[in-house]
């Protein structure tokens, strides 16, 4: 009975672990979606995206987990929180953290838009909305 309980607990904890899906790479940064983090809230989706940097950022981060609100219908996203880590893949000590809601970033190609066609954020929105 005790071994059955341990097996059930291990299986439950494994299912809650992050599953990272690479969605874009641009300017020395790789963007990966934690597919297990995508949830629907109030008509929008919320998801965590890991940014792995080729070079150390000004705050000492080599990677950052950013929590986004994604509006699939409006093709836009905004950041709501982030945590920076000293090592790639969200490893090492935490070097920064913040919680603040940014302005919406529209990723759809629009007339007069300054958003580049190949923006990694467009790939992030599409990956989140496909879930």
C-alpha positions as a Markdown table, in Angstrom:
| # | Residue | x | y | z |
|---|---|---|---|---|
| 1 | Unk | 0.0 | 0.0 | 0.0 |
| 2 | Unk | 2.8 | 2.4 | 0.9 |
| 3 | Unk | 4.6 | 1.8 | -2.4 |
| 4 | Unk | 1.3 | 2.4 | -4.3 |
| 5 | Unk | 1.0 | 5.8 | -2.6 |
| 6 | Unk | 4.6 | 6.7 | -3.5 |
| 7 | Unk | 3.9 | 5.7 | -7.1 |
| 8 | Unk | 0.8 | 7.8 | -7.3 |
| 9 | Unk | 2.5 | 10.8 | -5.7 |
| 10 | Unk | 5.5 | 10.6 | -8.2 |
| 11 | Unk | 3.1 | 10.3 | -11.1 |
| 12 | Unk | 1.2 | 13.4 | -10.0 |
| 13 | Unk | 4.3 | 15.5 | -9.5 |
| 14 | Unk | 5.7 | 14.5 | -12.9 |
| 15 | Unk | 2.5 | 15.6 | -14.7 |
| 16 | Unk | 2.8 | 19.0 | -13.1 |
| 17 | Unk | 6.3 | 19.6 | -14.4 |
| 18 | Unk | 7.0 | 22.1 | -17.2 |
| 19 | Unk | 7.0 | 20.9 | -20.8 |
| 20 | Unk | 9.0 | 23.4 | -22.9 |
| 21 | Unk | 8.3 | 23.8 | -26.6 |
| 22 | Unk | 10.7 | 26.0 | -28.6 |
| 23 | Unk | 8.6 | 28.5 | -30.5 |
| 24 | Unk | 11.1 | 31.1 | -31.8 |
| 25 | Unk | 14.7 | 32.2 | -32.0 |
| 26 | Unk | 15.7 | 35.8 | -32.7 |
| 27 | Unk | 18.7 | 38.0 | -32.0 |
| 28 | Unk | 20.5 | 35.5 | -29.8 |
| 29 | Unk | 17.4 | 34.7 | -27.8 |
| 30 | Unk | 15.5 | 31.4 | -27.8 |
| 31 | Unk | 11.8 | 31.5 | -26.8 |
| 32 | Unk | 10.2 | 28.4 | -25.4 |
| 33 | Unk | 6.6 | 27.9 | -24.2 |
| 34 | Unk | 5.8 | 26.0 | -21.0 |
| 35 | Unk | 2.9 | 24.1 | -22.6 |
| 36 | Unk | 1.8 | 22.9 | -19.1 |
| 37 | Unk | 1.3 | 26.5 | -18.0 |
| 38 | Unk | -1.3 | 27.6 | -20.6 |
| 39 | Unk | -4.6 | 28.3 | -18.9 |
| 40 | Unk | -7.8 | 30.1 | -19.9 |
| 41 | Unk | -8.8 | 33.0 | -17.7 |
| 42 | Unk | -11.5 | 35.6 | -18.3 |
| 43 | Unk | -11.5 | 35.0 | -22.1 |
| 44 | Unk | -7.8 | 35.2 | -22.4 |
| 45 | Unk | -4.9 | 32.8 | -22.0 |
| 46 | Unk | -2.1 | 33.0 | -19.5 |
| 47 | Unk | 1.2 | 31.3 | -20.2 |
| 48 | Unk | 4.9 | 31.2 | -19.2 |
| 49 | Unk | 7.6 | 31.7 | -21.8 |
| 50 | Unk | 11.3 | 31.1 | -21.1 |
| 51 | Unk | 13.7 | 33.4 | -22.8 |
| 52 | Unk | 17.3 | 32.0 | -23.0 |
| 53 | Unk | 19.9 | 34.5 | -23.9 |
| 54 | Unk | 23.1 | 33.9 | -25.8 |
| 55 | Unk | 24.8 | 36.7 | -23.7 |
| 56 | Unk | 24.3 | 37.8 | -20.1 |
| 57 | Unk | 21.8 | 40.6 | -19.8 |
| 58 | Unk | 22.3 | 43.9 | -17.9 |
| 59 | Unk | 20.7 | 42.5 | -14.8 |
| 60 | Unk | 22.9 | 39.4 | -14.9 |
| 61 | Unk | 20.2 | 37.1 | -16.4 |
| 62 | Unk | 21.1 | 34.3 | -18.8 |
| 63 | Unk | 17.4 | 33.2 | -18.9 |
| 64 | Unk | 14.1 | 34.7 | -17.9 |
| 65 | Unk | 10.6 | 33.1 | -17.3 |
| 66 | Unk | 8.0 | 35.7 | -18.4 |
| 67 | Unk | 4.3 | 35.3 | -17.6 |
| 68 | Unk | 2.1 | 36.7 | -20.4 |
| 69 | Unk | -1.6 | 37.4 | -20.9 |
| 70 | Unk | -2.5 | 36.5 | -24.4 |
| 71 | Unk | -5.6 | 37.8 | -26.3 |
| 72 | Unk | -6.0 | 35.3 | -29.2 |
| 73 | Unk | -8.8 | 37.2 | -30.9 |
| 74 | Unk | -7.0 | 40.5 | -30.7 |
| 75 | Unk | -3.6 | 39.0 | -31.6 |
| 76 | Unk | -1.8 | 40.7 | -28.7 |
| 77 | Unk | 0.0 | 39.9 | -25.5 |
| 78 | Unk | 1.3 | 41.7 | -22.4 |
| 79 | Unk | 3.7 | 40.7 | -19.8 |
| 80 | Unk | 2.5 | 40.5 | -16.2 |
| 81 | Unk | 5.5 | 39.0 | -14.3 |
| 82 | Unk | 9.1 | 37.8 | -14.9 |
| 83 | Unk | 11.9 | 36.1 | -13.1 |
| 84 | Unk | 15.5 | 36.2 | -14.3 |
| 85 | Unk | 18.1 | 33.5 | -13.6 |
| 86 | Unk | 21.9 | 33.5 | -13.7 |
| 87 | Unk | 22.1 | 30.4 | -15.8 |
| 88 | Unk | 20.4 | 29.2 | -19.0 |
| 89 | Unk | 17.1 | 27.2 | -18.8 |
| 90 | Unk | 15.9 | 28.8 | -15.6 |
| 91 | Unk | 18.8 | 27.5 | -13.6 |
| 92 | Unk | 21.1 | 29.1 | -11.0 |
| 93 | Unk | 20.3 | 31.8 | -8.6 |
| 94 | Unk | 17.4 | 34.3 | -9.2 |
| 95 | Unk | 18.9 | 37.6 | -10.3 |
| 96 | Unk | 15.7 | 39.6 | -10.8 |
| 97 | Unk | 12.0 | 39.5 | -10.5 |
| 98 | Unk | 9.1 | 41.8 | -11.1 |
| 99 | Unk | 5.3 | 41.9 | -11.3 |
| 100 | Unk | 3.7 | 44.6 | -13.4 |
| 101 | Unk | 1.3 | 44.6 | -16.3 |
| 102 | Unk | 2.8 | 46.1 | -19.5 |
| 103 | Unk | 1.0 | 47.7 | -22.4 |
| 104 | Unk | -0.5 | 45.4 | -25.0 |
| 105 | Unk | 1.8 | 44.5 | -27.8 |
| 106 | Unk | -0.1 | 43.8 | -31.0 |
| 107 | Unk | 1.6 | 41.1 | -33.1 |
| 108 | Unk | -0.7 | 41.0 | -36.2 |
| 109 | Unk | 0.6 | 42.7 | -39.3 |
| 110 | Unk | -1.4 | 46.0 | -39.5 |
| 111 | Unk | -1.2 | 48.9 | -41.8 |
| 112 | Unk | 1.4 | 51.3 | -40.4 |
| 113 | Unk | 2.5 | 48.7 | -37.8 |
| 114 | Unk | 6.1 | 48.8 | -36.7 |
| 115 | Unk | 6.0 | 45.2 | -35.6 |
| 116 | Unk | 8.4 | 43.1 | -37.8 |
| 117 | Unk | 6.9 | 40.3 | -39.8 |
| 118 | Unk | 9.2 | 37.8 | -38.1 |
| 119 | Unk | 8.8 | 39.0 | -34.5 |
| 120 | Unk | 9.2 | 36.2 | -32.0 |
| 121 | Unk | 6.1 | 37.5 | -30.1 |
| 122 | Unk | 3.9 | 36.5 | -33.1 |
| 123 | Unk | 5.2 | 33.0 | -32.7 |
| 124 | Unk | 4.5 | 33.1 | -29.0 |
| 125 | Unk | 0.9 | 34.2 | -29.5 |
| 126 | Unk | 0.3 | 31.6 | -32.2 |
| 127 | Unk | 1.8 | 28.8 | -30.0 |
| 128 | Unk | -0.3 | 29.8 | -26.9 |
| 129 | Unk | -3.5 | 30.2 | -29.0 |
| 130 | Unk | -3.0 | 26.8 | -30.6 |
| 131 | Unk | -3.3 | 25.1 | -27.2 |
